[in-house]
């Protein structure tokens, strides 16, 4: 069950919580009336204690939902193209970026997203899967690791299967695309995609 919905409406992103409990939480009128009219001291103290606990619970639920919605909206601002343009690449984004945007601590943002899922036109995604590390480039533009992985996958998919690219050649091609990357990083990304070395990929 997704916790957050992101919908594209007339080119705009609308963010909402799937199930907000805040509008449906309330205290029984029976207990409120009893608290107001009882003359029994022990009953009044008992009701006062529990009504206070209930109000605190409502406040906590409301605060958690408000934080999740605020942080989710911050994500859509950074990843706008991912949700609207059909791009397979994520913009570089860290938990620290969101924490700074919403003026909350890094630990609060991390807890807010733990185990949370988001539904959009791409399906249901773990919210933390939308975060992508920055990688160096030959320009001032920041590139996410997700974009580099997509580029690497595309290069290998379109290579000559009888003469597949070595990691050094892949590194050169990616650098020619303006991304400063090492051969070792290319090898690590290739392995993360469960793609074999050029020697094993070569058709005979």
C-alpha positions in Angstrom: 0.0 0.0 0.0 1.6 3.3 -1.1 1.8 6.1 1.5 2.1 8.9 -1.0 0.4 9.6 -4.4 2.0 11.8 -7.1 -0.3 12.7 -10.0 0.4 14.8 -13.1 -2.6 17.2 -13.5 -2.4 19.7 -16.4 1.4 19.5 -16.4 1.6 20.1 -12.6 2.5 17.6 -9.9 -0.1 17.1 -7.2 1.1 15.3 -4.1 -1.3 13.7 -1.5 -1.2 11.1 1.2 -3.0 7.9 0.4 -4.6 7.6 3.8 -4.7 10.6 6.1 -6.0 9.7 9.5 -6.1 13.3 10.8 -9.6 14.2 9.4 -11.1 11.0 10.9 -9.6 11.2 14.4 -12.0 12.6 17.0 -13.0 12.1 20.6 -16.3 10.6 21.4 -18.9 13.3 22.3 -20.2 11.0 25.0 -16.9 11.2 26.9 -16.6 15.0 26.3 -20.1 15.5 27.7 -19.3 13.2 30.7 -16.1 15.2 31.4 -17.9 18.5 31.3 -20.8 17.4 33.5 -19.5 14.8 36.0 -19.3 15.8 39.6 -17.3 12.8 40.6 -13.7 13.8 41.3 -12.0 10.5 40.4 -14.0 10.2 37.2 -13.1 13.7 36.1 -9.3 13.1 36.8 -9.5 9.8 34.9 -11.2 11.4 31.9 -8.9 14.4 32.0 -5.8 12.2 31.8 -7.1 10.1 28.9 -8.4 13.1 27.0 -5.0 14.7 27.2 -3.4 11.5 25.9 -5.8 11.4 23.0 -5.1 15.0 22.1 -1.4 14.3 22.2 -1.9 11.3 19.9 -3.9 13.4 17.4 -1.1 16.0 17.4 1.6 13.4 16.8 -0.3 11.8 13.9 -1.0 15.2 12.4 2.7 16.2 12.7 3.9 12.9 11.1 1.6 13.3 8.2 2.4 16.9 7.7 6.2 16.1 7.7 5.7 13.2 5.2 3.7 15.4 2.8 6.1 18.3 3.1 9.1 16.1 2.4 7.4 14.3 -0.5 6.6 17.7 -2.1 10.3 18.6 -1.8 11.2 15.4 -3.6 8.8 16.2 -6.5 10.4 19.7 -6.9 13.8 18.1 -7.4 12.7 15.1 -9.4 10.1 17.0 -11.5 11.4 15.7 -14.8 11.4 12.1 -13.6 7.7 12.3 -12.9 6.6 14.4 -15.8 8.8 13.9 -18.8 9.2 10.1 -18.9 12.9 10.5 -18.3 14.5 7.3 -16.9 17.1 9.3 -15.1 16.8 10.7 -11.6 18.3 14.0 -10.7 21.1 13.8 -8.1 19.4 14.0 -4.7 20.4 13.2 -1.1 18.5 13.0 2.2 20.5 16.1 3.1 19.1 18.0 0.2 15.6 17.3 1.4 16.5 18.1 5.0 17.8 21.5 3.9 14.8 22.2 1.7 12.3 21.5 4.5 14.5 22.9 7.3 14.4 19.6 9.3 17.2 17.4 10.7 18.6 14.6 8.5 17.5 12.0 11.0 13.9 13.3 10.9 13.8 13.1 7.1 15.4 9.6 7.1 12.8 8.3 9.7 10.0 9.9 7.7 10.9 7.9 4.6 11.7 4.6 6.3 9.5 1.9 4.8 7.4 4.4 2.9 6.2 3.9 -0.7 5.2 6.4 -3.4 2.7 5.7 -6.3 3.1 7.6 -9.5 2.7 6.9 -13.3 5.7 4.6 -13.1 4.1 2.4 -10.5 4.7 2.0 -6.8 8.3 2.8 -5.7 10.1 2.8 -2.4 10.6 6.5 -1.6 14.3 6.0 -0.8 14.8 4.5 -4.3 14.3 8.1 -5.7 17.6 9.2 -4.1 20.7 9.1 -6.3 24.3 10.1 -5.6 26.1 12.9 -7.5 28.9 12.0 -9.8 31.6 14.2 -11.2 31.3 15.8 -14.6 33.5 17.8 -17.0 31.1 20.7 -16.7 29.2 22.4 -13.9 26.2 20.1 -14.3 25.6 17.5 -11.6 24.9 14.0 -12.9 23.2 11.3 -10.8 24.6 7.7 -10.6 21.2 6.6 -11.9 21.8 8.5 -15.1 25.3 7.0 -15.5 23.9 3.5 -15.0 21.3 4.1 -17.7 24.0 5.3 -20.0 26.2 2.4 -19.3 23.4 -0.1 -19.8 22.5 1.6 -23.2 26.1 1.4 -24.4 26.4 -2.2 -23.6 23.0 -3.1 -25.1 24.1 -1.5 -28.3 27.7 -2.8 -28.5 29.0 -5.2 -31.1 28.5 -8.5 -29.4 31.5 -10.0 -31.2 33.7 -7.2 -30.0 32.2 -6.0 -26.6 33.7 -3.0 -24.9 36.2 -3.5 -22.1 35.8 -1.5 -18.9 38.5 0.9 -20.1 36.7 1.5 -23.4 33.4 2.0 -21.6 35.1 4.5 -19.3 36.3 6.4 -22.4 32.9 6.5 -24.0 31.2 7.7 -20.8 33.9 10.4 -20.4 33.2 11.4 -24.0 29.7 12.1 -22.9 31.0 14.6 -20.4 31.0 12.5 -17.3 34.3 12.2 -15.3 34.5 8.6 -14.2 37.2 6.0 -13.4 37.5 2.6 -14.9 37.1 1.0 -11.5 33.8 2.9 -11.0 32.6 1.6 -14.4 33.5 -1.9 -13.3 31.6 -1.5 -10.1 28.5 -0.1 -11.9 28.6 -2.9 -14.5 28.8 -5.5 -11.7 25.9 -3.9 -9.9 23.9 -4.4 -13.1 24.9 -8.1 -13.1 26.6 -7.6 -16.4 29.6 -9.9 -17.1 33.0 -8.8 -18.2 33.7 -8.2 -22.0 35.5 -11.6 -22.1 32.4 -13.4 -21.0 30.0 -11.2 -23.0 31.9 -11.9 -26.3 29.9 -14.0 -28.8 31.9 -16.7 -30.4 
